């Protein structure tokens, strides 16, 4: 399986000088990868890495600047028409990723009288933000496999699912087995190799989904190490574009290409053609077949 920037589609496979190529549409998915907006831990942690150890950064929320980033990106995706294309929004079950996900891809401010539950309640986690509606939105699904690097840093430890359900009523948490966070431990940091492997398994899992266009709101560590693994066979220019570091609230649209036959679904747009069923041979194939038959007749004994 290979991931490409959406502008390349399927290009530069294996050989650095390879040209464009074609691939069956039903063996491709479009994924829109988004790193969360600026979190309170990013402000200090970018200057002093030891700040990530601060207990007050537990399950870090996004900052006022982070919400401004969300609002700007929301306007961008609306102008691009992405909300009408995206069939599913997947988010890491941490406060900063869910706030970013619902802020960018959710509905307008929640309105009384509409039966749809809010994606986020008013002033969730002291955000000072109005409630966000789930009306006329794609489904939102929380998945633990796309969490940030696990362990040691309090900002990467999640709250209970019970608490999240009160803050984000319309997000689906049904795939998360444990109410409390059993993956994060205080004394062991997940290795980069384990992080990349987890990310690759998550990408493979996407092939079990029927949706063809999916937004994924996650973290820089998982994105960077996972995409580095997937882009190893790409042209160097594509590899750099795919695997470079994500800024806060940066969105990249990529094409996920299934070369391993993991996705075995039937093509949606293909049409068999001739009715009744049969093969309409192109004229040059028919001419070649006639020449072969004539040559065979000349060589057969009379």
VOTOR-247158 format. One line per 2 residues: number of its first residue (from 1); their letters; for each residue x negated, y negated, z negated of C-alpha. Coordinates in steps of 0.25 Angstrom, whole numbers, plus 5000, padded with zeros to 4 digits. Each point is the difference from the previous one (the first is absolute). Layout:
<sites>
NUM	A	X:Y:Z  ...
</sites>
This chain:
<sites>
1	XX	5000:5000:5000  4995:4986:5003
3	XX	5005:4986:4997  4998:4988:5010
5	XX	5003:4985:4999  5014:4999:5007
7	XX	4994:4991:5011  4991:5012:5004
9	XX	5011:5011:5000  4991:5012:5004
11	XX	4986:4995:5004  4986:5003:4998
13	XX	5002:5015:4995  4987:5006:4997
15	XX	4991:4994:5010  4995:4985:4998
17	XX	5002:4997:5014  5013:5007:5002
19	XX	5011:4993:5007  5015:5000:4997
21	XX	5008:5012:4999  5014:5005:4998
23	XX	5007:5008:4990  5015:5005:4998
25	XX	5008:4989:4992  5007:5011:4991
27	XX	4986:5003:4995  4997:4986:4995
29	XX	5005:4991:4989  4999:4985:4998
31	XX	4995:4997:4986  5000:4986:4994
33	XX	4989:5000:4989  5001:4989:4989
35	XX	4991:4997:4989  5008:4994:4988
37	XX	4999:4985:4997  4991:4994:4990
39	XX	5001:5006:4987  4996:4994:4986
41	XX	4989:5009:4999  4994:4996:5014
43	XX	4998:4986:4995  4990:5003:4990
45	XX	4995:5014:5005  4995:4994:5013
47	XX	4990:4992:4992  4997:5009:4989
49	XX	5003:5015:5002  5000:5003:4986
51	XX	5013:4992:4999  5007:5012:5006
53	XX	4998:5006:4986  5009:4990:4993
55	XX	5012:5007:4994  5009:4987:5003
57	XX	4999:5004:5015  5008:5013:4997
59	XX	5008:5002:5013  4996:4987:5005
61	XX	5012:4991:5006  4997:4990:5011
63	XX	4997:4986:4998  5007:4987:5004
65	XX	4990:4999:5012  5003:5015:5003
67	XX	5015:4997:5001  4996:4988:5009
69	XX	4993:5010:5009  5012:5009:5000
71	XX	5009:4989:5004  4991:4996:5012
73	XX	4999:5015:5004  5015:5002:5000
75	XX	5001:4988:5009  4990:5006:5009
77	XX	5006:5014:5001  5014:4994:5003
79	XX	4994:4992:5011  4994:5013:5006
81	XX	5013:5007:4999  4994:5011:4991
83	XX	5012:5001:4990  5009:5005:5011
85	XX	4989:5011:5004  4996:5006:4987
87	XX	5008:5012:4996  4993:5002:4986
89	XX	4992:4993:4990  4991:5008:4991
91	XX	4993:4994:4988  4991:5003:4989
93	XX	5007:5001:4987  4993:4988:4994
95	XX	5005:4987:4996  4992:4992:5010
97	XX	5003:5009:5012  5015:5001:4998
99	XX	5001:4985:4998  4992:4998:5013
101	XX	5009:5010:5007  5013:4995:4996
103	XX	4996:4985:5002  4995:5003:5014
105	XX	5010:5010:5006  5012:4999:4990
107	XX	5013:4992:5003  5003:4986:4996
109	XX	5003:4995:4986  5010:5010:4994
111	XX	5014:4995:5001  5012:5003:4991
113	XX	5011:5008:5006  4991:5008:5009
115	XX	5000:5015:4996  4986:5003:5003
117	XX	4991:5001:4988  4988:4990:4999
119	XX	4986:5004:5004  4995:4991:4989
121	XX	5008:4994:4988  4999:4986:4997
123	XX	4987:4995:4993  4994:5015:5000
125	XX	4987:5000:4992  5001:4985:4997
127	XX	4999:4997:5015  5009:4988:4999
129	XX	5006:5006:5014  5015:5001:5003
131	XX	5005:5014:5002  4997:5006:5014
133	XX	5012:5008:5007  4999:5013:5007
135	XX	5011:4997:5009  4997:5002:5015
137	XX	4986:5006:4997  4992:5013:5003
139	XX	4999:5009:4988  4989:4998:4990
141	XX	4993:5013:4995  4989:5000:4989
143	XX	4989:5010:5002  4989:5003:4990
145	XX	4990:5005:5011  4998:4986:5005
147	XX	4996:4994:4986  4987:4993:4998
149	XX	4987:5007:4995  5004:5007:4987
151	XX	4995:4999:4986  4992:4991:4990
153	XX	5006:4986:5006  5012:4996:4992
155	XX	5005:4993:5012  5002:5013:5008
157	XX	5008:5007:4989  5015:5000:5003
159	XX	5012:4998:4991  5011:5010:4998
161	XX	5009:5003:5011  5012:4997:4990
163	XX	4995:4986:4999  4997:4998:5015
165	XX	5014:5005:5003  5006:4988:4992
167	XX	4991:4990:5007  5001:5006:5014
169	XX	5014:5007:5000  5001:5002:5016
171	XX	4986:5007:5001  5000:5015:5001
173	XX	4991:5006:4989  5005:5014:5002
175	XX	4987:5006:5006  4993:4996:4987
177	XX	5000:5012:4990  4996:4994:4987
179	XX	5006:4988:4993  4987:4996:4993
181	XX	4987:4999:5008  4993:5013:4999
183	XX	4990:4997:5011  4992:4988:4993
185	XX	4990:5004:4989  4992:4989:4992
187	XX	4986:5007:5001  4999:5006:5015
189	XX	5000:4991:5012  5005:5008:5013
191	XX	4988:5002:5010  5000:4993:5013
193	XX	5000:5014:5007  5013:5004:4992
195	XX	5006:4987:5003  4998:5002:5015
197	XX	5005:5014:5000  5012:4996:4993
199	XX	5003:4989:5010  4998:5009:5012
201	XX	5010:5010:4993  5010:4989:4999
203	XX	4998:4996:5015  5002:5015:5004
205	XX	5013:5000:4991  5005:4989:5009
207	XX	5002:5010:5011  5011:5007:4991
209	XX	5008:4987:5001  5009:4998:5012
211	XX	4998:4985:5000  4991:4995:5012
213	XX	4997:4986:4994  4996:4999:4986
215	XX	4995:4989:4991  4991:5004:4989
217	XX	4996:4990:4988  4988:5005:4993
219	XX	4986:4996:4995  4987:4996:5006
221	XX	4992:5012:4994  5009:5011:5006
223	XX	5001:4992:5013  4985:4998:5002
225	XX	4995:5014:4997  5012:5007:5007
227	XX	4998:4993:5013  4985:5001:5000
229	XX	5002:5015:5000  5011:5000:5011
231	XX	4992:4990:5009  4987:5008:5001
233	XX	5003:5005:5014  5004:4987:5005
235	XX	4992:4990:5009  4992:4991:4990
237	XX	5008:4988:5003  5013:5007:4997
239	XX	4993:5006:4988  4996:4987:4994
241	XX	5014:4994:5003  5007:5011:4993
243	XX	4992:5002:4988  4995:4986:4996
245	XX	5004:4995:4986  5015:4996:4998
247	XX	5002:4986:4994  5012:4997:4991
249	XX	5013:5001:5007  4993:5004:5013
251	XX	5009:5008:5010  4994:5009:5011
253	XX	5009:5008:5010  4994:5013:5005
255	XX	5003:5012:5008  4999:5013:4994
257	XX	4997:5011:5010  5003:5015:4997
259	XX	4990:5008:5008  5001:5012:4990
261	XX	5014:5003:5003  5005:4997:4986
263	XX	5012:4992:5006  5008:5011:5008
265	XX	5012:4992:5002  5008:4999:5013
267	XX	4997:4988:5009  5012:4990:4998
269	XX	4999:4993:5014  4995:5011:5009
271	XX	5011:5004:5010  4998:5013:5009
273	XX	5004:4994:5013  5006:5009:5011
275	XX	5014:5005:4998  5002:5012:5002
277	XX	4987:5004:4993  4988:5002:5008
279	XX	4987:4995:5005  4999:4989:5011
281	XX	4986:5001:5005  4993:4988:5005
283	XX	4998:4999:5015  4985:5002:4999
285	XX	5002:5013:4992  5010:5005:5010
287	XX	4991:4997:5011  4989:5007:4993
289	XX	5008:5012:4997  5005:5001:5015
291	XX	4985:5000:5004  4997:5011:4991
293	XX	5011:5009:5005  4996:4997:5014
295	XX	4986:5004:4998  5005:5013:4992
297	XX	5008:5004:5012  4989:4998:5010
299	XX	4991:5009:4992  5010:5011:4998
301	XX	4999:5012:5009  5011:5001:5011
</sites>
